[in-house]
Amino acid sequence: MTLVKSNAGLYKDFVPTTFSELVENFFKETAEAKPVSSSVLTFVPKVDISETEKQFEISLQVAGINKEDIKIDFQDGKLTVSGERKFDKIESGKKFHKIETQYGSFHRSFVMPEHTNHEAIEAECNNGILNIVIPKDEKKVIKATISIK
């Protein structure tokens, strides 16, 4: 069997609908072209952030990363998640024709509002999603009505 490199993907979305889409596609293709053997590999995991009345929730896509390779810090009102997805698929006799999975180290930082309870932060990793729950501090007043004299 012979593998033939195809550029069909280049032409299917050749005409972007907006200028920002054109620029985004250009930089996306440039970033994806980085070789795996590069000495400094980084990537940015996708994140979802939501809020309820009692807490903030942050979910990061960390598929393929062991929870031992993830670190969560809270300092000076900033929550930082860092880690590394290691490329360990090197086997003798195996040639890779394409690698789209992002490898390397990452870090994401989130400035938290003053009314968070950093002592009660909880994190859990399930099915490649790291869920971080940051409770709101009920002691601090979030909203107040000021009377006019």
C-alpha positions as a Python dict, from the first residue, in 0.01 Angstrom:
ca = {
    (1, 'M'): (0, 0, 0),
    (2, 'T'): (133, 342, -93),
    (3, 'L'): (34, 655, 95),
    (4, 'V'): (-16, 958, -123),
    (5, 'K'): (-12, 1303, 34),
    (6, 'S'): (-326, 1491, -57),
    (7, 'N'): (-388, 1863, -43),
    (8, 'A'): (-765, 1827, -80),
    (9, 'G'): (-815, 1990, 260),
    (10, 'L'): (-644, 2304, 135),
    (11, 'Y'): (-903, 2364, -135),
    (12, 'K'): (-1230, 2265, 33),
    (13, 'D'): (-1235, 2582, 246),
    (14, 'F'): (-1025, 2793, 13),
    (15, 'V'): (-1265, 3087, 4),
    (16, 'P'): (-1318, 3212, 361),
    (17, 'T'): (-1637, 3399, 438),
    (18, 'T'): (-1463, 3673, 641),
    (19, 'F'): (-1120, 3831, 657),
    (20, 'S'): (-1076, 3718, 1018),
    (21, 'E'): (-1143, 3359, 907),
    (22, 'L'): (-872, 3396, 643),
    (23, 'V'): (-621, 3521, 903),
    (24, 'E'): (-726, 3254, 1156),
    (25, 'N'): (-682, 2974, 899),
    (26, 'F'): (-342, 3109, 799),
    (27, 'F'): (-210, 3113, 1156),
    (28, 'K'): (-374, 2782, 1240),
    (29, 'E'): (-202, 2610, 948),
    (30, 'T'): (129, 2774, 1043),
    (31, 'A'): (100, 2659, 1406),
    (32, 'E'): (5, 2305, 1306),
    (33, 'A'): (306, 2279, 1078),
    (34, 'K'): (546, 2288, 1376),
    (35, 'P'): (754, 1967, 1379),
    (36, 'V'): (725, 1724, 1670),
    (37, 'S'): (1102, 1719, 1713),
    (38, 'S'): (1109, 2088, 1808),
    (39, 'S'): (1280, 2146, 2142),
    (40, 'V'): (1006, 2375, 2278),
    (41, 'L'): (657, 2248, 2209),
    (42, 'T'): (357, 2420, 2362),
    (43, 'F'): (-15, 2409, 2312),
    (44, 'V'): (-324, 2566, 2461),
    (45, 'P'): (-599, 2329, 2574),
    (46, 'K'): (-953, 2445, 2499),
    (47, 'V'): (-1146, 2573, 2799),
    (48, 'D'): (-1511, 2629, 2896),
    (49, 'I'): (-1591, 2870, 3180),
    (50, 'S'): (-1932, 2898, 3341),
    (51, 'E'): (-2087, 3050, 3649),
    (52, 'T'): (-2376, 2964, 3874),
    (53, 'E'): (-2513, 3152, 4170),
    (54, 'K'): (-2278, 2967, 4406),
    (55, 'Q'): (-1966, 2887, 4203),
    (56, 'F'): (-1747, 2925, 3897),
    (57, 'E'): (-1668, 2620, 3684),
    (58, 'I'): (-1368, 2578, 3453),
    (59, 'S'): (-1338, 2277, 3222),
    (60, 'L'): (-1020, 2209, 3024),
    (61, 'Q'): (-967, 1951, 2751),
    (62, 'V'): (-670, 1748, 2872),
    (63, 'A'): (-717, 1418, 2687),
    (64, 'G'): (-403, 1207, 2689),
    (65, 'I'): (-251, 1384, 2989),
    (66, 'N'): (-205, 1195, 3316),
    (67, 'K'): (-344, 1376, 3617),
    (68, 'E'): (2, 1345, 3775),
    (69, 'D'): (131, 1567, 3492),
    (70, 'I'): (-116, 1849, 3570),
    (71, 'K'): (-56, 2118, 3832),
    (72, 'I'): (-316, 2366, 3965),
    (73, 'D'): (-200, 2672, 4161),
    (74, 'F'): (-385, 2965, 4317),
    (75, 'Q'): (-178, 3273, 4397),
    (76, 'D'): (-259, 3645, 4423),
    (77, 'G'): (-613, 3595, 4292),
    (78, 'K'): (-498, 3399, 3986),
    (79, 'L'): (-573, 3033, 3916),
    (80, 'T'): (-308, 2870, 3695),
    (81, 'V'): (-336, 2527, 3537),
    (82, 'S'): (-20, 2382, 3379),
    (83, 'G'): (93, 2047, 3253),
    (84, 'E'): (246, 1849, 2973),
    (85, 'R'): (130, 1601, 2709),
    (86, 'K'): (431, 1386, 2629),
    (87, 'F'): (503, 1240, 2288),
    (88, 'D'): (594, 881, 2369),
    (89, 'K'): (490, 697, 2053),
    (90, 'I'): (837, 652, 1907),
    (91, 'E'): (873, 290, 1804),
    (92, 'S'): (1142, 137, 1588),
    (93, 'G'): (1025, 69, 1235),
    (94, 'K'): (728, 305, 1259),
    (95, 'K'): (702, 617, 1042),
    (96, 'F'): (442, 882, 1113),
    (97, 'H'): (290, 1046, 806),
    (98, 'K'): (83, 1300, 996),
    (99, 'I'): (54, 1404, 1360),
    (100, 'E'): (-233, 1637, 1445),
    (101, 'T'): (-236, 1578, 1819),
    (102, 'Q'): (-77, 1867, 2004),
    (103, 'Y'): (209, 1776, 2237),
    (104, 'G'): (421, 1970, 2479),
    (105, 'S'): (366, 2183, 2783),
    (106, 'F'): (80, 2422, 2850),
    (107, 'H'): (-37, 2672, 3105),
    (108, 'R'): (-362, 2865, 3135),
    (109, 'S'): (-419, 3140, 3392),
    (110, 'F'): (-750, 3284, 3507),
    (111, 'V'): (-788, 3598, 3717),
    (112, 'M'): (-1056, 3520, 3973),
    (113, 'P'): (-1301, 3774, 4118),
    (114, 'E'): (-1247, 3881, 4478),
    (115, 'H'): (-1552, 3693, 4600),
    (116, 'T'): (-1411, 3344, 4542),
    (117, 'N'): (-1331, 3096, 4816),
    (118, 'H'): (-987, 2974, 4707),
    (119, 'E'): (-959, 2741, 5008),
    (120, 'A'): (-1250, 2526, 4883),
    (121, 'I'): (-1141, 2482, 4518),
    (122, 'E'): (-1196, 2127, 4392),
    (123, 'A'): (-1064, 1957, 4078),
    (124, 'E'): (-1156, 1630, 3913),
    (125, 'C'): (-1043, 1471, 3587),
    (126, 'N'): (-1286, 1244, 3398),
    (127, 'N'): (-1276, 1124, 3036),
    (128, 'G'): (-1007, 1374, 2935),
    (129, 'I'): (-1184, 1676, 3086),
    (130, 'L'): (-1038, 1854, 3390),
    (131, 'N'): (-1323, 2013, 3588),
    (132, 'I'): (-1234, 2280, 3842),
    (133, 'V'): (-1501, 2417, 4076),
    (134, 'I'): (-1432, 2750, 4249),
    (135, 'P'): (-1699, 2831, 4510),
    (136, 'K'): (-1804, 3189, 4565),
    (137, 'D'): (-1738, 3334, 4909),
    (138, 'E'): (-2078, 3409, 5056),
    (139, 'K'): (-1925, 3625, 5330),
    (140, 'K'): (-1818, 3895, 5088),
    (141, 'V'): (-2087, 4126, 4960),
    (142, 'I'): (-2115, 4103, 4584),
    (143, 'K'): (-2393, 4353, 4533),
    (144, 'A'): (-2522, 4632, 4750),
    (145, 'T'): (-2774, 4912, 4718),
    (146, 'I'): (-2649, 5255, 4818),
    (147, 'S'): (-2896, 5506, 4952),
    (148, 'I'): (-2864, 5871, 4852),
    (149, 'K'): (-2846, 6128, 5134),
}
